[in-house]
């Protein structure tokens, strides 16, 4: 079985056996940094940590691990190869009964993702990509719809305003948005997949964790989208690994206009 197909099967199995049985029943716990998690997060991570090396023999870096262990794993294995997982991205949604969350897994080597799967079990949507092989939703090539010819003023934007470090940019977004409408749905991995599918036109995030973008940004890149960071460097440059900002759009012309507006308002 091809590694991507094996990964899809494992992620689905994890969601069905370790995540969904707890949906609408899980209780919230607090991390030391104030973030929330549930027993479902821990159960899903445990399953993925034990099974992913059967697909590609490499260590696993998970969201629910200690920060020091995460950075050590990245420092020692990001070039030789490791798995990066988010057992439940959108835990707040999951705990509150909102059916917008996902299990995410990516295989990273040379500092960039080569395999990526994001699965929303509540919607039965499996997004996947392999480097150089295109991106898919339940087997259908992405994007599902094209945004070519759309103006920035007509665009549907995915924006996480609260993580923007520039008060000027956040104020401009809030008071003088250049787009038609804004969505902030609480799952970064699914944000990338919605961009890849053409459900969002443009995207902005002030700083994502490694596990928030590892699989999703690969899926978006393989769909043909354009992306950069607020700092101006190439998205895959290797800088800001554990807190990477994102500026993106599915259409190259729209991306240029969106990025230009952001640079003027930072």
C-alpha positions in Angstrom: 0.0 0.0 0.0 1.3 3.5 -0.9 2.3 5.6 2.2 -0.4 8.2 1.4 -3.1 5.6 1.2 -1.9 4.0 4.5 -1.9 7.4 6.1 -5.4 8.2 5.0 -6.6 4.8 6.4 -4.8 5.3 9.8 -6.1 8.9 10.2 -9.7 7.8 9.5 -9.3 4.9 11.9 -8.0 7.2 14.6 -10.8 9.6 14.1 -13.5 6.9 14.2 -12.1 5.0 17.2 -10.4 7.6 19.4 -12.1 10.9 18.6 -15.8 10.6 17.5 -16.8 8.3 20.4 -16.1 11.3 22.7 -17.8 13.9 20.6 -20.5 15.8 22.6 -19.3 14.0 25.7 -15.7 15.1 26.2 -14.6 17.3 29.2 -12.1 20.1 28.9 -8.8 20.1 30.6 -6.2 22.9 30.8 -2.6 22.9 29.7 0.1 24.8 31.5 -0.1 27.5 28.8 -3.8 27.9 29.3 -4.8 25.9 26.1 -7.5 23.3 26.2 -7.3 19.6 25.5 -9.5 16.5 26.1 -9.0 12.8 26.7 -9.8 12.4 23.0 -6.8 14.5 22.0 -4.6 12.2 24.2 -6.1 9.0 22.9 -5.8 10.1 19.3 -2.2 11.2 19.7 -1.3 7.9 21.4 -2.7 5.9 18.6 -0.9 7.9 15.9 2.4 7.9 17.8 2.3 4.1 18.0 1.1 3.4 14.4 2.7 6.1 12.1 6.2 4.6 12.2 4.7 1.5 10.6 4.1 3.7 7.5 7.4 5.5 7.5 9.9 4.7 10.2 10.3 8.0 11.9 9.7 9.7 15.3 6.4 11.6 15.9 6.1 15.2 17.1 2.6 15.8 18.5 0.8 18.9 19.7 0.1 17.4 23.1 3.8 16.8 23.9 6.0 18.9 26.1 7.3 22.0 24.3 10.9 21.1 25.0 10.4 17.6 23.6 8.8 19.1 20.5 11.7 21.4 19.8 14.2 18.6 20.5 12.5 16.3 18.0 12.4 19.0 15.4 16.1 19.9 15.9 17.2 16.3 15.6 14.9 14.9 12.9 13.4 17.7 10.7 15.9 16.9 7.9 16.2 13.2 8.3 12.4 12.8 8.7 9.6 12.9 11.3 5.9 12.9 11.6 4.0 16.1 12.7 0.5 15.6 14.1 -2.4 17.5 15.5 -4.7 14.8 17.1 -7.6 17.2 17.1 -7.2 20.6 15.5 -10.2 22.7 16.6 -10.4 21.3 20.1 -12.6 24.2 21.3 -15.0 23.4 18.5 -14.9 19.7 19.4 -15.6 20.4 23.1 -18.5 22.8 22.3 -20.2 20.4 19.9 -19.3 22.3 16.7 -18.7 19.8 13.9 -15.6 21.7 12.6 -12.5 20.0 13.7 -9.9 17.6 12.2 -7.2 15.0 12.7 -4.1 16.1 10.9 -0.8 14.3 10.1 2.2 15.2 7.9 5.5 13.5 7.1 8.3 16.1 7.0 11.8 15.6 5.7 14.4 18.2 4.7 12.3 20.7 6.7 9.3 20.5 4.4 6.2 18.2 4.3 6.1 15.4 1.8 2.8 13.7 2.8 -0.2 15.4 4.4 -3.7 14.3 5.5 -6.4 16.4 7.2 -9.7 14.6 8.0 -12.9 16.1 9.4 -14.8 13.1 10.6 -18.0 15.1 11.3 -18.2 16.0 7.6 -16.5 12.8 6.3 -14.1 15.0 4.4 -10.6 13.6 3.8 -8.1 16.2 2.3 -4.8 14.8 1.2 -1.6 15.5 -0.7 1.7 14.2 -1.6 4.6 16.5 -2.7 4.4 16.8 -6.5 1.2 14.7 -6.7 -1.5 17.2 -6.4 -4.2 17.7 -3.7 -7.5 15.9 -3.2 -10.8 15.9 -1.3 -12.3 12.4 -1.0 -10.5 11.5 -4.3 -11.5 14.7 -6.2 -8.7 17.0 -7.4 -8.5 20.4 -5.7 -9.5 23.1 -6.1 -13.2 22.3 -6.4 -13.8 25.7 -7.8 -11.6 28.4 -9.4 -11.3 32.0 -8.2 -9.7 33.4 -11.3 -11.2 36.8 -12.2 -12.5 37.5 -8.8 -11.6 40.9 -7.4 -10.3 41.4 -3.9 -13.5 43.4 -3.1 -15.5 40.2 -3.9 -13.4 37.8 -2.0 -14.4 35.6 1.0 -11.5 35.9 3.5 -10.4 33.5 6.2 -8.7 35.7 8.9 -7.7 35.1 12.5 -7.6 38.7 13.7 -6.7 38.0 17.3 -3.3 36.6 16.4 -2.2 39.6 14.3 0.7 41.3 16.0 0.3 44.5 14.0 -2.3 46.7 15.7 -2.4 48.8 12.5 -3.2 45.7 10.3 -5.8 44.4 12.7 -7.5 47.8 12.8 -7.5 48.0 9.0 -9.0 44.5 8.8 -11.7 45.4 11.3 -12.6 48.9 10.1 -11.6 49.0 6.4 -11.6 45.5 5.1 -10.7 45.2 1.4 -12.8 42.0 1.0 -16.5 41.1 0.9 -16.8 38.9 4.0 -14.8 37.3 6.7 -14.8 33.9 8.3 -12.9 32.6 11.4 -13.9 29.0 12.1 -11.5 27.8 14.7 -9.4 25.2 12.9 -6.2 26.2 11.1 -5.7 22.9 9.3 -9.2 23.1 7.8 -8.6 26.8 6.9 -5.8 25.6 4.6 -8.0 22.9 3.2 -10.9 25.3 2.6 -8.4 27.6 0.7 -7.2 24.6 -1.3 -10.8 23.7 -2.2 -11.7 27.2 -3.2 -14.1 27.8 -0.3 -12.0 30.7 0.9 -10.5 33.1 -1.6 -7.8 34.8 0.6 -6.3 34.0 4.0 -4.4 35.7 6.8 -3.1 34.3 10.1 -0.7 36.0 12.5 1.1 32.9 13.7 0.4 29.2 13.5 2.1 26.3 15.3 4.0 23.7 13.2 1.2 21.1 13.6 -1.4 23.7 12.4 0.2 24.1 9.0 2.4 21.1 8.2 -0.3 19.0 6.5 -2.7 21.9 5.5 -0.2 24.1 3.8 1.1 21.2 1.8 -2.4 20.4 0.6 -2.9 24.1 -0.3 0.4 24.3 -2.1 -0.3 21.1 -4.1 -3.7 22.7 -5.1 -1.8 25.4 -6.9 -2.2 28.2 -4.3 0.2 31.0 -3.5 1.5 31.8 0.0 4.0 33.9 1.9 4.5 35.2 5.5 3.9 38.6 7.1 7.6 38.8 7.7 8.2 38.7 3.9 10.2 35.5 3.7 9.2 32.5 1.6 6.7 30.4 3.5 8.9 27.3 3.3 12.2 29.1 4.1 12.5 27.3 7.5 12.2 30.5 9.6 9.6 30.9 12.4 9.0 27.1 12.5 6.9 27.1 15.7 5.0 30.3 15.1 4.7 30.9 11.3 2.4 33.6 9.9 0.5 33.1 6.7 -0.7 35.2 3.8 -2.3 33.1 1.0 -4.7 33.0 -1.9 -5.7 30.4 -4.4 -5.4 32.6 -7.5 -2.0 34.2 -8.3 -3.5 37.6 -9.4 -5.7 37.8 -6.3 -2.7 36.8 -4.1 -0.7 39.7 -5.5 -3.5 42.2 -4.7 -4.1 40.7 -1.2 -0.4 40.7 -0.3 0.0 44.2 -1.6 -2.8 45.5 0.5 -1.4 43.7 3.6 2.1 45.2 3.0 0.6 48.7 2.8 -1.3 48.2 6.0 1.2 46.4 8.3 
